[in-house]
Amino acid sequence: MHHYKFVVLIAMFLCGSSFANDEYFSCDTAKGTIKLDVNKDVLQYTLTKDRKSEFKYESKGNDFSGFKYNHYSRFQTDYFNVSFVNAGYKYTIFSNYEDENESRGVSVTNLKTKKESVYDCKSVGIDRLSDLSSKLACDKGSALGCE
């Protein structure tokens, strides 16, 4: 009987890990909950409000193409951004620290008018954006750079 329980436990672990998703960022904003996670080898950004998906953007393949990152760091300062462009808008998920002040959220910029809207996190669930630096291409056109 113990052998059977062990086999069932291993099967549950293997099945669960094949459908696992890795969450890199989640927080609540005035527009809803934003989340950046990997599901079945696809990086996806989602905005949900009242448990309903309002917007979703997914990488184009398992190499996470379509998403880029920027990172800048110096004494008491660290900026880390993950961004993508969709339908004439640039979405930037940010996690910033400067002089003991932290800010996180998403900015949405209209690429034609350059008008930017920033949605700060009211509460943060997960912030592992920096873990994506080894998985994403660097946005060399950004002012922040790629340290």
PLY file of the C-alpha trace (Angstrom):
ply
format ascii 1.0
element vertex 147
property float x
property float y
property float z
element edge 146
property int vertex1
property int vertex2
end_header
0.00 0.00 0.00
2.85 2.37 0.77
4.33 1.76 -2.67
1.01 2.78 -4.30
0.89 6.08 -2.34
4.46 6.83 -3.39
3.65 6.23 -7.10
0.56 8.46 -6.85
2.59 11.20 -5.17
5.28 11.08 -7.88
2.62 11.14 -10.63
0.94 14.18 -9.07
4.29 15.96 -8.83
5.22 15.23 -12.45
1.80 16.21 -13.82
1.72 19.36 -11.73
5.19 20.47 -12.79
4.42 20.09 -16.49
1.60 22.60 -16.16
3.40 24.86 -13.73
3.50 28.54 -14.27
6.20 30.80 -12.95
4.96 34.14 -11.73
7.44 37.01 -12.02
5.28 39.99 -11.14
1.81 40.68 -9.82
0.18 43.69 -8.24
-3.11 45.52 -7.89
-3.52 48.88 -9.66
-6.43 51.28 -10.16
-7.10 49.55 -13.52
-7.02 45.99 -12.13
-4.52 43.27 -11.33
-1.47 43.01 -13.57
0.50 39.82 -13.79
3.58 38.70 -15.70
4.09 34.95 -15.74
5.26 32.00 -17.79
2.67 29.40 -18.69
3.61 26.44 -20.92
6.84 28.17 -22.05
5.03 31.38 -23.04
5.62 34.67 -21.20
2.32 36.49 -20.76
1.17 39.82 -19.41
-2.42 39.94 -18.22
-4.68 42.59 -16.81
-7.72 41.30 -14.95
-10.51 43.19 -13.27
-13.26 41.57 -11.22
-11.85 38.14 -12.17
-12.36 38.91 -15.85
-9.45 39.15 -18.32
-9.34 42.69 -19.72
-6.10 42.43 -21.71
-3.53 39.76 -22.51
-0.25 39.84 -24.42
1.88 36.74 -25.00
5.41 36.19 -26.21
5.85 34.90 -29.70
7.33 31.49 -28.95
9.22 29.90 -26.13
12.17 32.30 -26.42
9.95 35.08 -24.98
10.39 37.25 -28.09
8.33 40.40 -28.01
9.40 41.21 -24.46
12.57 43.12 -23.58
14.17 44.28 -20.37
16.23 47.21 -19.07
18.23 47.49 -15.92
20.11 50.34 -14.29
21.84 50.22 -10.94
24.09 52.42 -8.83
24.48 53.11 -5.11
21.00 53.10 -3.44
19.31 52.97 -6.86
17.94 50.10 -8.90
15.55 50.31 -11.87
14.30 47.19 -13.61
11.78 47.26 -16.47
10.18 44.66 -18.72
8.42 46.03 -21.79
6.55 45.09 -24.95
4.85 46.94 -27.81
1.31 46.18 -28.92
-1.04 48.07 -31.28
0.89 51.37 -31.12
1.40 51.32 -27.35
4.45 50.48 -25.26
3.74 48.73 -21.96
6.47 48.87 -19.32
6.24 46.91 -16.10
8.59 48.59 -13.64
10.18 47.93 -10.28
12.20 50.89 -9.04
14.15 51.61 -5.88
15.86 54.92 -5.16
17.00 56.41 -1.84
14.85 54.02 0.22
11.73 54.74 -1.92
10.16 51.93 -3.93
7.70 52.18 -6.81
6.18 49.44 -8.92
3.52 49.31 -11.59
2.98 49.64 -15.31
3.27 52.58 -17.67
1.46 52.67 -20.99
2.78 55.03 -23.67
1.04 55.95 -26.91
3.89 55.77 -29.41
2.36 58.39 -31.75
1.47 61.07 -29.22
4.09 60.08 -26.60
1.36 60.45 -23.94
2.16 58.23 -20.97
-0.22 56.88 -18.33
1.28 55.35 -15.18
-0.58 52.90 -12.97
1.22 52.44 -9.66
0.79 49.31 -7.61
-1.48 49.67 -4.60
-0.28 46.34 -3.28
2.41 43.99 -4.60
1.99 40.24 -4.65
5.22 39.16 -6.37
8.21 41.07 -7.71
10.77 38.80 -9.37
11.24 40.89 -12.52
15.03 40.77 -12.27
14.89 36.97 -12.66
13.87 37.59 -16.29
17.16 39.30 -17.22
18.74 36.00 -18.28
15.67 35.06 -20.37
14.89 38.28 -22.26
16.67 40.38 -24.84
17.95 43.73 -23.68
16.25 46.85 -25.03
19.42 48.64 -26.15
17.39 51.65 -27.35
16.33 52.54 -23.82
17.95 55.24 -21.74
18.35 52.81 -18.84
20.72 50.38 -20.53
21.32 46.77 -19.63
23.57 46.25 -16.66
0 1
1 2
2 3
3 4
4 5
5 6
6 7
7 8
8 9
9 10
10 11
11 12
12 13
13 14
14 15
15 16
16 17
17 18
18 19
19 20
20 21
21 22
22 23
23 24
24 25
25 26
26 27
27 28
28 29
29 30
30 31
31 32
32 33
33 34
34 35
35 36
36 37
37 38
38 39
39 40
40 41
41 42
42 43
43 44
44 45
45 46
46 47
47 48
48 49
49 50
50 51
51 52
52 53
53 54
54 55
55 56
56 57
57 58
58 59
59 60
60 61
61 62
62 63
63 64
64 65
65 66
66 67
67 68
68 69
69 70
70 71
71 72
72 73
73 74
74 75
75 76
76 77
77 78
78 79
79 80
80 81
81 82
82 83
83 84
84 85
85 86
86 87
87 88
88 89
89 90
90 91
91 92
92 93
93 94
94 95
95 96
96 97
97 98
98 99
99 100
100 101
101 102
102 103
103 104
104 105
105 106
106 107
107 108
108 109
109 110
110 111
111 112
112 113
113 114
114 115
115 116
116 117
117 118
118 119
119 120
120 121
121 122
122 123
123 124
124 125
125 126
126 127
127 128
128 129
129 130
130 131
131 132
132 133
133 134
134 135
135 136
136 137
137 138
138 139
139 140
140 141
141 142
142 143
143 144
144 145
145 146
